[in-house]
Amino acid sequence: MSVDNPAKSLTQATYERLRRDVLSCALAPGSRVNVKELAELYEASGGAVREALSRLTSEDLVVLEPQKGFRIAPISLADLRDLTLARIEIEGMCLRQSIENGDVSWEARLVSAYHSLSRAPGPESGDKYESVQWNGAHSAFHETLVSACPNSWLSRLRKMMFEQNSRYRALSVAITAGDRDLAGEHKGLLDAALARDADTAVALIGLHIQQTSAVLMTELQASKALGDQ
């Protein structure tokens, strides 16, 4: 019988929490990392924090700079533009194939995922909004939408880009809270998928991705303009 290694479990827990804080922008993009402070915050050892940071460098979420230490990977207008265009293409292909191949079980999972998302207080709900709960339900809904895609390489690329976009999404949601009908956008995707209307669903997912990026692009452009002055 195998026995869990407490040190390994703590290291994994530290990695998972650190990764969540990076993706949610609780740790600001571009900020320096103080290993001692994070160790105290996570009630972990400095070694566990360093190992977690090293793992995140391989995911391009953390940068290791010689003689300077770790830094949360910065965001940029150019990166967001490239990521948005790539996501629209890959997400659309995965969604189309998922709709073409999904069965009744896929439909049931999709309805269930949408129900969970619709019950999670969204960004527009103000003080009731709980980002961890909503982000989990949101990711699950989008993952279920494309879960019947049979192309494993497209699915891997799609998942990688969805996660890379998490930081941009978190910043965009904070800006657009109350000004965007996210519930309506997700309902439209659900209805098109269940109707097996791939053309409409692909058009809607492209618009959904573009709208998430557009407002943040405007903010980043303004920041760049101010920086150039």
NORBELBEL-V207754 format. One line per field, one symbol per residue. phi: phi as a letter, one per 40 degrees, with the letter a starting at -180 (. if undefined). psi: psi as a letter, one per 20 degrees, with the letter a starting at -180 (. if undefined). Layout:
# NORBELBEL-V207754
phi = ???
psi = ???
This chain:
# NORBELBEL-V207754
phi = .cbccdccccccccccccccccccgcbcdgccbbdcccccccfbcccccccccccccccgbbbbbdgbgcacdcbacccccccccccdccccccccccccbcbcccdcccccccdcccccdcdccgcccbdcccccccccccccdbcccccccccccccccccccdccccccccccdgbbcccccccccdcccccfcccccccccccdcccccdccdcccccccccccc
psi = pqpqogghgggghggggggghghijhoppiqqpoggghgggilrqhghghgggghhhijkiqpoppihbqppprrqgggggggggggggggggggghghhiqahhggghggghgggghipprhijchipogggghghgghghhhgjijpiohgghggggghghhihghgghghhhjpijpmhghghhgggghghiknhggggghhghggghhhghhggghggggghhi.
